[in-house]
Amino acid sequence: MKEERYYLSVDEYEQGILLRALNDKKSDLIKQGKSTDAVDELIVKVGKAPTKKFKVLERSCADAR
C-alpha cells in the first residue's frame, strides 16, 4: 500500500513559526528526558522543504452556485 502524503502551502513567515514551534517542542522533550527523533526529522523536512510557484484561483461563493 502506498504511503499517504500531505502537502502544506506556507510562506517564509509561517515556515519560521513552524520551525520555532518544533524547536520549542524539542527543548521541552529534552528537559523531560524524552527522545527527540521525530521532532528532529520534522525540523529537517520543514527547513529543507522545496519551494514551488503555483497560482491560487479564488472564487466567491456566488461563483460556486
N, C-alpha and C positions, 0 to 999 in steps of 0.2 A: 504494500500500500504506500502511495506517495505521501510524503510529509507535507502537511498544510503549512503555507507561509502567509504572513501578514505584512502588508506594506503600509507605512505611515508617511504622510507628507508633512514635513516640518520645515520651518525656516531656520536660519542660523541662531536666532534668539531662542527659539523653542528647543533646538538641539542643545544649546548651552544649559537650559533649565533641566533637560533630561540628564545631562552629564553631571550637573551639580547634585541632583536628587540621588542619582546612583552612587556618587561618591559619598554623600552623606549616609546612605544606607550601608555602604561598605564600612565606613567608620563605625557605625553602630554595631555591625556584626563583629568587627574586630574587638570592640570593647566587651562584647558578650562572649568572646572566645569561640565564635562560630565560623564555619567555612564561608569564604567569600568567592568561591569559584564561579558560581552562577552570575553573580553581580559583575565580576571581572570580565566574563565573556560578553555581557551586555554592554559594558563600558567600551570595549573594543569595537563591538558591532556598531554602536551609535557613533563613536568617534571616527570610524573609518567608512561610514556609510557613503556610497557614491551619490553624486548629485545628478539629477536628470531634469531637464526642462520639459514642461508639458503645459498644455493650455487647460484652463478650467472654464467650462461653459456654464454660465449661470442662467437659470430660468426662473421666472417668477411663478407663483402658484397659479396665476391665470393662464400661463402658457401650458401648464400640465393638463388642463382640462380638455 
